[in-house]
Amino acid sequence: FASKVVSHSCRTGILISRTGYSGQKEAVAARDARLAMIKAHQRHQVIIIPLNFSHLREVVQQRKTLADILVQQYEKIRFDMKDS
């Protein structure tokens, strides 16, 4: 996905999935997917923002705005922060 964002000269991509990015339940696969997103940012100044159904549920239930969630997820990648 990151390579498609780069090849189309975009600066941001939003990846929506049911449970999270590639293999998020498995520690090694989750780490690798996270590192790929960080690498895309460091090498190409591209941010991949992962969203899952729980993020969208928060928006629908009006607990958070979509903008708040996008900023939160952006900062996790941009500042290399772990999920809490």
C-alpha positions in Angstrom: 0.0 0.0 0.0 2.8 2.4 0.9 4.5 1.9 -2.5 1.2 2.8 -4.3 0.8 5.9 -2.2 4.4 6.9 -3.1 4.0 6.0 -6.8 0.9 8.2 -7.1 2.8 11.1 -5.5 0.4 11.2 -2.5 1.6 12.3 1.0 -1.0 10.4 3.0 -2.8 7.1 2.7 -5.6 5.8 4.9 -5.7 2.1 5.4 -9.0 0.8 6.7 -9.4 -2.8 7.8 -11.5 -4.8 10.2 -9.0 -5.5 12.8 -5.9 -3.5 12.0 -2.9 -3.6 9.8 -1.1 -6.8 8.6 -1.0 -9.4 11.3 -1.6 -7.0 14.1 -2.5 -9.9 16.4 0.9 -11.5 15.9 3.7 -9.6 17.5 6.3 -10.1 14.8 4.0 -9.4 11.8 2.6 -6.4 13.7 6.1 -5.0 14.3 7.0 -5.5 10.6 3.9 -3.7 9.4 4.5 -0.9 11.8 8.2 -0.6 10.8 7.1 -0.5 7.1 4.8 2.5 7.9 7.6 4.2 9.8 10.1 3.5 6.9 7.6 5.0 4.4 7.5 8.1 6.4 11.3 8.4 6.9 12.2 7.6 3.3 9.4 9.2 1.3 7.7 11.6 3.8 4.5 9.5 3.4 2.2 8.8 6.2 0.1 5.6 6.2 -2.7 6.0 8.7 -4.2 2.7 9.8 -7.9 2.7 10.9 -9.9 -0.3 12.1 -13.6 -0.8 12.8 -13.2 0.2 16.5 -12.0 3.6 15.3 -15.0 4.0 13.0 -17.3 2.8 15.8 -16.0 5.6 18.0 -16.9 8.1 15.2 -20.4 6.6 14.7 -21.1 6.6 18.4 -19.8 10.2 18.5 -17.2 9.5 21.2 -14.5 11.0 18.9 -14.4 12.9 15.6 -12.8 11.4 12.6 -10.3 14.3 12.6 -9.3 13.4 16.2 -8.7 9.8 15.3 -6.7 10.7 12.2 -4.5 13.0 14.2 -4.0 10.4 16.9 -3.0 7.7 14.4 -0.8 10.1 12.5 1.1 11.0 15.6 1.7 7.3 16.4 3.5 6.9 13.1 5.1 10.3 12.9 6.5 10.2 16.4 7.0 6.4 16.5 4.7 5.9 19.4 3.4 2.5 20.5 -0.3 1.7 20.8 -1.6 2.2 24.3 
